Amino acid sequence: MSGQDDFAGRTAVVTGAGSGIGRAMAELLLARGARVVGVDLRADTVPPGCLPEAVDVSDPEAVQALGERVTSAVGRVDVLMNNAGIGSTTDILSCSPQEWDNVFAVNVRSVLLMTQAFLPGMLERGDGSIVNTASVLALIGAKDRAAYSASKGAVVALTRQIAIQYAGTGVRCNCICPGTVDSPWVGRLLDQADDPVAARAALVARQPIGRLGTADEVARAALYLASEEAAFITGSSLVIDGGYQAG
């Protein structure tokens, strides 16, 4: 696995860096020597040590301005982790057009906009790594996740397209597909349940490994894909789900 300072001298941009998987990504990158731009709706939530940026990554003008600020401040960006995302818990008949559009704006449009902002610099240098956060629900079906599953499936497809488009340029693009992670978002879902304890037990029971994942475990997988150890990997979807897909 990656070493303690394998990202030394490199700059990473992480979206959704204020909580959950994104925060774990930012913390791990900092620990391994990277300079990290932590992007979130609330800049005060990103880990200490990051260059904080409060940005709505679904907003084209805001992302364009972010790209200009970051390029001016740090010069080059070596790693882009498109992690920002929101959930949705409706089926196809209950999902409104507005909910569908909101989920796709954050989960998919942000990948488009952030990649457009930072990919040109990577191509100019002939070096860079993009890691997008999809979901195991992009690969298997689940009840009451119509917009969410569709959006994450789009992230997987877009990842593959970017990888093929720029294969051989020195820029790689991969995605991670986490299963159920013990994160603030899952915590909020459980809080809304009639019986949070039973709901949590049901989530645990569907993981063949017998527990939920941790944000740190997912972050470590993402950093592997971003590292030089994964230099021959592009267009891949790395599943981190405790066996959920296999079961």
HUZI-V804521 format. One record per pair of residues at least 12 apart in sequence whose ideal C-beta (glycine too) atoms are under 6 Angstrom apart, sorted by the first residue. I is the first residue (numbers start at 1). J is the second residue. If there is no record, write none. Layout:
i;j
I;J
I;J
//
This chain:
i;j
2;223
2;227
5;33
6;32
6;227
7;29
7;32
7;33
7;34
8;33
10;34
10;78
11;35
11;74
11;77
11;78
12;29
12;34
12;36
12;79
13;37
13;77
13;80
14;26
14;38
14;81
15;39
15;57
15;82
15;83
15;84
16;83
16;84
17;38
17;39
17;40
17;46
18;40
18;42
18;45
18;46
19;184
20;183
20;184
20;215
21;83
21;215
21;218
22;83
23;47
24;215
24;216
24;219
25;81
25;219
25;222
26;38
26;47
26;50
27;47
28;219
28;223
30;49
36;50
37;51
37;53
37;70
38;50
38;52
39;53
39;55
53;66
57;84
57;110
58;105
58;106
58;109
58;110
60;113
63;113
63;117
67;117
77;118
78;128
79;129
79;226
80;118
80;130
81;131
82;111
82;114
82;132
83;133
84;110
85;107
86;106
87;148
87;185
88;103
88;147
88;148
89;144
91;144
91;146
92;146
95;146
95;147
99;147
100;147
103;147
103;151
104;151
107;151
108;151
108;154
111;132
111;155
122;171
123;169
123;171
126;170
127;170
128;171
129;172
129;226
130;173
131;174
131;222
131;225
131;226
132;155
132;159
132;175
133;176
134;152
134;155
134;156
134;175
134;177
135;152
135;177
136;177
136;179
136;239
136;241
136;244
136;245
137;149
137;152
138;152
138;153
138;156
139;245
140;245
156;175
156;237
159;173
159;175
160;235
163;234
163;235
172;234
174;225
174;236
175;237
176;221
176;222
176;238
177;237
177;239
178;218
178;240
179;213
179;241
179;242
179;244
180;203
180;212
181;213
181;215
181;218
182;212
182;214
183;215
207;242
207;244
208;243
208;247
209;242
209;243
213;242
218;240
221;238
221;240
//
